[in-house]
Amino acid sequence: MKEFIQEFEQLELGKCTKKPSLSKYTTYRVGGIADCMVYPKNIDALIETCKLIKKYHLSYKVVGKGSNLLFSDTPYHGVIIKLDAFDKVSFYEHKVRVGAGFSLVRLASMAAKKSLTGLEFASGIPGTVGGAIFMNAGAYKSDMGYIVQSIKVLTPDLKVITLTNQELAFHYRTSFLQKHPNYICLEAVLRLQKGKKEAIETVMRERRERRKESQPLEYPSAGSVFRNPENALPAGKLIEDLGLKGLQKGGAQVSKKHANFIINYQNAQARDIHDLILFVQDAIKEHYGIHLKIEQEFVNWETKV
């Protein structure tokens, strides 16, 4: 790792932070110490960074705003890549070209100001554009799959190519990128529609108020823990009906406000959150015979879910 950091800095590929605490970079506010975190300054720098990672046989993880990740408490021996510099955005007619590191919430707000509709669902999703495409993030019966026209990616053999919406195989909370995590999203072209600014902003404002009333936004969390199962009640309703609201393990708690949220209630460790998620999953399976799929990604754990 020392050699990697030294060469990264000598080549002036971007900013490098040594031994960052991942708790500062995830919305759960938990996680161990990473060996280093790098911020490549552009695509060429990212390619060179990936070459160095291969050269020194290092593990790596691309992280956006950490809003759907649960890192373990143990040290992450590898490189965390942040694409914060990939933040260019340009609107033309009813389309927008935007970097993978751009804030989804900010983009939704900008689109509304330009009287463009289609991103209202994203106004409360605290992730980056790249992370949202990876997860096919969505809400209010819409998701990224409805608006992504194409994306530019860096392939595992370090080629920059374009993937179309059809090639991205968007389905409920999944995409081609989830099944091929060695592809790195660089930027996207989104297709929106002309709308009325006041109507768009009204919808976003009403949904913002609804989130405040129904979600535990005052505590660190990573949003919905489980995907809603097909042909069954929503995950939150199943958990609530089983009487698991308010259940605690260490500093983690099943939210009393919304049962499909697990919150960092009181200085939780990652292990507390991890064990509570699996406990709830097992309880639902045992009682209802339903296997709830975990929406969040476990990183640096021995347990695979």
C-alpha positions, 0 to 999 in steps of 0.5 A: 500500500505504501508503494501505491500511495507514493506512486499515486502522489508522484503521478499527481492523479488526485487527492489521497487521504491515508487511514480514513475512518469509513464512518465519516463516509457512510450514512450509517456513520459506522465502519472501520479504517481504510488503508487509503481513500483516493479522489482521481481528478479525471477519467485518465487519472482514474485509469492510471489509478486502476492500473496501479491497483492492479500492479500492486494487487490491491482490493478496491471499492468505489464509493459515492455518498455511502448511502447504501453501504454497510462496512464492517468495523474491521480495517478495510485493506484496500483502496477506496475510490471516490469520484467527487471530481466527476461532478460536471453537469450540462442541460440541453433541451430535455436531456442532462449529461451528468457526472457519476459523482454528482449529488442526486438530490441536487440534480433533482432540484436543478431539473425542477428549476429548469421545468424538467420533470422525471426526477421528482422521485429522486429528490429525497435519495441522498446518493450520487448519480453513479450510485443511484444507477448502480442500485437502480434507486427509486421511489414513488413507483419510479426509478433510474431505469425510467430516465437513464438513456445511456451511461459511460463506463470504465470496463475491467480492461480499462476501456471507456465505453457507452452502455444503453438503457437496454444494455443496463438491464434495469429491474427493481433495485438492480442493474447490469452494474450490480452484477458486474461491479468491476465496471465503473460508472463515469457519467450518464445521459438522462432523458427528462420531459418538459413540465411546469416548474410550479407543479414539479416543485409542489410535488417535491415539497409535498414528498419532502414533508411526507418523508419527514413525517414517515421516515426517521431522518433525524438518525443515521440510516441507509434508507430502506433495508429490505426490498419489498417482496413480490405478491406480499405486503411491503417489507416495513408492514411485515416487520411492523406486524411481527412486533419488531418496531423498536427492537434494539441490538447494541446501538442499532434499532428498528425504527419506531417510525418506519419498520423498514429502516434500521437506525444508528440510534445510539453510537452503534457499531457496524456489527450491531446493525449487521446482526439486527438486519439478519435477525429481522430477515430470519424472523420474517423467514421463520414467521411468514416463509418470505425471504426478504432481500437486503437492499443494502450492500455489505462490504468487508464482511465474512457473511455473504447475503 
